[in-house]
């Protein structure tokens, strides 16, 4: 058996093939819109056709079998890599990032960055004053919004929903893609749970679209922003993002939509099934709302006392930006550089608080990124248990989460996650600064990309582009971190294990 | 006679009704702080006699009063039946806090500064070996200069005692200490008492050697003494400007900082002839390797070259890694990444059992192995994977403590950073200040490499850094336990809820 016939190759090819078919559907949607309002329809159609052919080829040329954990990681990480790479085709064919004085490698890097940022629902962008969003066609922009929607809930989750042959391995695949959702089933079968998640997600998106329409957006903008609100992605069809409308109603809808997207979809499902607000009994939900409320009040206080804003204006700016970063949304309500909503121009105090929110992220089982509130709660509980244990060495003290207790094995897993996360942040910051970025932009960029947040502080704020803040190599590092963060670190870090084993086996076989 | 007096005092203390563990430990901590301050004050008074002697009488008299108070407090304590480990750790916090307050009192009494906050900041910076300074040393007499450097020397000694003779005996990182008598070897810390003796046996001669080395390269005897005390304790206070202009002085400082950042276990093994296998120590290899890598990066990211460039880069790196805080002017063409490189260097890369602050190599190795184990468990969820450090299986409780320590370390850094940012510091400086204060690592550099004077920061910002310095110097846990213990005592004393209910009950009646 050659390496090409290994299980990791066939499984990755199979999952990636189906994922590409969905990507092609998104490109087709963009092409149709571009036919009516734009000039890039041929490029979009070619991209969609190439993607569909590649997807179908992979789908029918490969056949998945029973897979082990290493293969699961390779399949999931490989799928995300393939989707992100192929997803950049429309930008490349349409010449979206081509501009005078810029070489093809940089154009390729920019297209890949935008694609990765889209599919990982990060929201960081390389569009900016040098290359305006509003200069692009409606179809290509809708495709860009769609990338966040499809990536927000999870590409592999979507694949498991439609693919009966993967059902046996579905739990492993879904757990690898989003650890929070794997354990919380809404139905006995994993494929049904995945389907439930997608129904909820689609329903929430439709609800947000209707609300945005009612708040004053055009149907096109409402649908486009509903895609990126439910997915807590943050891409917009306007350069000023939500600041383009400068409307309290629009901001309110976006804030509510982002918070709903950042809450556990399992809780949403249970609430719908039982017709009760089961959220309030959940410790993570209470902790999350508490964090957002406290952060909003603190930032409001600091903006009102030192930021030169009135209390109402300060509350509006604080609430929107706290929620947009606390949910890993990444929208902006700044009407221009240095305006009230431009948090990169705020005083250092509120910015530091926003930096902490970049770390925390949303709830497990949601579309948001970051470390997740549940891990932080368990971390605090674990610290309290350890400190109490020093005072009472013989006491048997559990780690509590809400009314329940958490087993030591889960605490160890969370501790391991936090350690790896910390190491990635420190290493990433040193590497990005070595590539020519200042400390604040680098550290916030690394944390932001690892948490799939969107705009960050200082030179890559809500009114700036990542091109302004980071060099091309630094942006490439950040794109890798987005993928690592989207898959909650381990799948991407361990994706080489299965190929390595396979190659080693093959070599042994030959020498034997 | 002295022994007889102390035996009598001890006997009178044991004859009293036993105090509660928490109260006795607190009183002992305060007594230890008073005694240390008394010794420091008297020594500073005697040193002042070398110069004008203007403050000598005041310093000696204050020292005597503090000493008497310390002894009196010590004799008042009724020895409890059992002292809990948590209370011992809290007591070390109170000892250090008392020392800080008393050194601040000495600064105020001698007129080194007239402001309470400045005195407290300088004292905290000295005792915690941080080297943030708000007092201009050029205007100080010999006594105060000695007090300033001496507070660092005492702080460095206290850090060693805490790390080697207190924490491992209170259930922290026991695996990592040199306690085994296996094979007839002489360990550094077989018991607490012997550990303290051995620490003193190393600390004092090393300080004297560094003093002599400074004198040999042309530093004056008194200035050399001050510099030696600051170097060996990884403190970083210097006298007037231009101390390190001479390359020979820089080389002495480099060697001394390398020694100060090295684990005392290594120095002890060298001293007692157990050097075999020492170079195989992973900690030592990482420690030296980090110096090499950082120097290479520093040279690559700046325009410096030649032997002078290497020396200056090595000086900067050794100062950061040992958390000493001696600062040269920035190297030519200082790249943006350089101060960012120095930040993580000062947090993790000193060795355990040294006078340096920071998170220490050993703990980072443990965390790295923990991360690798987690990756293995991702692939094999049911695998039982043990972590080995120095050839021995590490206890899971120790690993948990290290993880929590990292969590608390990061929380203190970010908490301090947020407070100083809210008080007006810019974001980059706030992050740097948080790291420097918690790692007790001395002056903060701007992104262009220039040293930022702490006097340019507002008073609230400086005061906000004091708790971080104390937490960092105490390796976090003792300080957290002291704060938690104090909160419990206050809560139990005040009993606000019960009083409110009683008042409400009386109102109803």
Contacts between the chains, C-beta under 8 A, distances in Angstrom:
chain1	res1	chain2	res2	distance
A	69	B	378	6.8
A	69	B	379	5.0
A	69	B	380	7.3
A	69	B	381	7.4
A	70	B	379	5.5
A	73	B	378	7.4
A	73	B	379	7.8
A	302	B	422	6.5
A	347	B	421	8.0
A	347	B	424	7.8
A	348	B	421	3.9
A	348	B	422	7.5
A	348	B	424	7.4
A	348	B	425	6.2
A	348	B	426	5.3
A	348	B	427	4.5
A	348	B	430	5.8
A	349	B	418	7.2
A	349	B	421	4.9
A	349	B	422	3.4
A	349	B	423	7.6
A	351	B	421	7.1
A	351	B	427	5.5
A	352	B	417	6.1
A	352	B	418	4.6
A	352	B	421	4.1
A	352	B	422	7.2
A	352	B	427	6.3
A	352	B	430	6.3
A	353	B	418	6.5
A	355	B	427	7.7
A	356	B	414	6.4
A	356	B	418	7.0
A	379	B	407	5.7
A	382	B	400	7.4
A	382	B	403	7.6
A	382	B	404	6.4
A	382	B	407	7.7
A	383	B	404	4.7
A	383	B	407	5.4
A	383	B	408	6.4
A	386	B	400	5.8
A	386	B	401	6.1
A	386	B	404	4.4
A	387	B	404	7.6
A	387	B	477	7.8
A	387	B	480	6.2
A	387	B	481	6.7
A	387	B	484	6.4
A	389	B	397	7.9
A	390	B	85	6.6
A	390	B	86	5.0
A	390	B	89	7.3
A	390	B	170	7.7
A	390	B	171	6.8
A	390	B	477	7.2
A	390	B	481	6.3
A	391	B	84	7.1
A	391	B	86	4.3
A	391	B	481	7.1
A	391	B	484	7.7
A	391	B	485	7.8
A	393	B	85	7.0
A	393	B	171	6.7
A	412	B	374	7.6
A	413	B	374	6.6
A	413	B	377	7.1
A	415	B	370	6.8
A	415	B	374	8.0
A	415	B	400	7.5
A	415	B	403	4.5
A	416	B	370	5.8
A	416	B	371	6.0
A	416	B	373	6.8
A	416	B	374	2.7
A	416	B	375	7.9
A	416	B	377	7.4
A	417	B	374	7.0
A	418	B	403	7.5
A	418	B	406	7.9
A	418	B	407	7.2
A	419	B	367	4.9
A	419	B	368	8.0
A	419	B	370	5.4
A	419	B	371	4.7
A	419	B	374	7.4
A	419	B	403	6.9
A	419	B	406	7.2
A	420	B	371	4.8
A	420	B	374	6.7
A	420	B	375	7.8
A	422	B	367	8.0
A	422	B	406	7.0
A	422	B	410	7.0
A	423	B	367	7.7
A	423	B	368	7.5
A	423	B	371	6.4
A	426	B	344	5.3
A	429	B	340	6.6
A	430	B	337	7.0
A	430	B	340	6.1
A	430	B	341	6.1
A	430	B	344	6.5
A	433	B	336	6.0
A	433	B	337	4.1
A	433	B	340	4.2
A	433	B	341	7.8
A	434	B	301	7.4
A	434	B	335	7.9
A	434	B	337	4.3
A	434	B	340	8.0
A	434	B	341	7.8
A	436	B	336	6.7
A	436	B	337	7.9
A	437	B	336	7.2
A	438	B	336	5.7
A	438	B	428	7.0
A	438	B	447	6.1
A	439	B	336	7.6
A	439	B	339	7.2
A	439	B	340	5.2
A	439	B	343	8.0
A	439	B	428	4.7
A	439	B	431	6.8
A	439	B	432	7.7
A	439	B	447	6.4
A	440	B	427	4.8
A	440	B	428	5.0
A	440	B	431	7.4
A	442	B	340	7.0
A	443	B	431	7.0
A	457	B	427	6.8
A	458	B	427	7.2
A	490	B	374	7.8
A	490	B	375	6.6
A	490	B	378	4.8
A	493	B	375	6.7
A	494	B	375	6.0
A	494	B	378	6.1
A	494	B	379	6.5
A	497	B	379	6.4
